[in-house]
């Protein structure tokens, strides 16, 4: 990609980006200097309100759709062109870090602030988006709002997702004042391109001393919910050989899940959530609910993992005499990102003089759904020791600066192309 010399000289204000990150981190701050901003809680509303206030101060118009996705728009020279969009999410894990998701949102805002200061007008409009419930921690599955936008899920499904207390996304969007009016699909809001800057959430970039990860692909994922039903009974009088212990079945399946991951190179297999009933020390558990998360960059391997899980669950439950429900609640195939957007990221790396390497995302991101409906790419920055989804998650400021600079030039490379498609295809 050819970039004019005056554009090459544009530079973000890294101090301002960092200050914004630290200010946002005060909302939901935890004892270990992380954040807890579960989706659609009052704290999530506070973070959204602050983001919108910052965007309005930069002259952006605000649009909120029926899934609570927030779009802040900076007009370009050609208002009829679809926008080049940057973004990520503001919600967190219960014990989350202060960079996961929010970095991509505020790096996008910093791009707009930089262009405003320079009085630089792009050909296409620019937008910064905040997606609702990326984490999937309060409402499963993850990335449900970007999934509705990409037409993977319908609006009724999105609004009906419920938390552990039975509160739905639709109800909570209305309660916090973020149930917007706009249609939440790509049809109503075409995009020329989407870029998402994010922390790596793994150790590769730091271990190799690289400033930037050029994300070429993302792993496929399958999420499951499993419920085992046995018979509750007294822990003393009930002989071992006659028990129908739901927790024993869960324990065996958890070990199987681990082995499924271990025996396949590049695979990840995790049981991350469990509920035991009646959860009493002298009662044999009669019901156990737990989750399984499979990931792999090869869809055929992911399908093989699925088949082995189903086969082994049937064997274990038959041996112990348990009833079982196994539901796959979330799936997407491995995602290749758009070649021209990836090239725009490479252009940003070259202009900034940063060290970089190609990388495959091990985590799911809203970009994975956006890639199904518009040209998409991601930019990774390192995180200390590869730690994320943890209160001690940390990045160094110079990494934050580098990612913002690459995002700026990747976006300009797309927004100033002489020919832009007038639809997302």
Buried (B, 14 or more C-beta within 10 A) or exposed (E): BEBEEEBBEBBBBBEBBBEBBEEBBEBBBBEEEBBBBBBBBEBBBBBBBBBBEBBEEBEBEBBBBBBBBBBBBBBBEBEEBBBBBBBBBBBBBBBBBBBBBBBBBBBBBBBBBBBBEEEEEBBBBBBBBBBBBBBBBBBBBBBBBBBBBBBBBEBEBBBBBBBEEEBBBBBBBBBBEBBBEBBBBBEEBBBBBBBBBBBBBBBBBBEEEBBBBBBBBBBBBBBBBBBBBBBBBEEEEBEEEEBBBBBBBBEBBBEBBEEBBEEBEEBBBBBEBEEBBEEEEEBBBBBBBBBBBBBBBBBEBBBBBBEBBEEBBEEBBEEBEBEBEBEBEBBBBBBEBBEBBBBBBBBBBBBBEBEBBEBBBBBBBBBBBBBBBBBBBBBBBBBBBBBBBBBEBBBEEEBBBBBBBBBBBBBBBBBBBEEBBEEBE
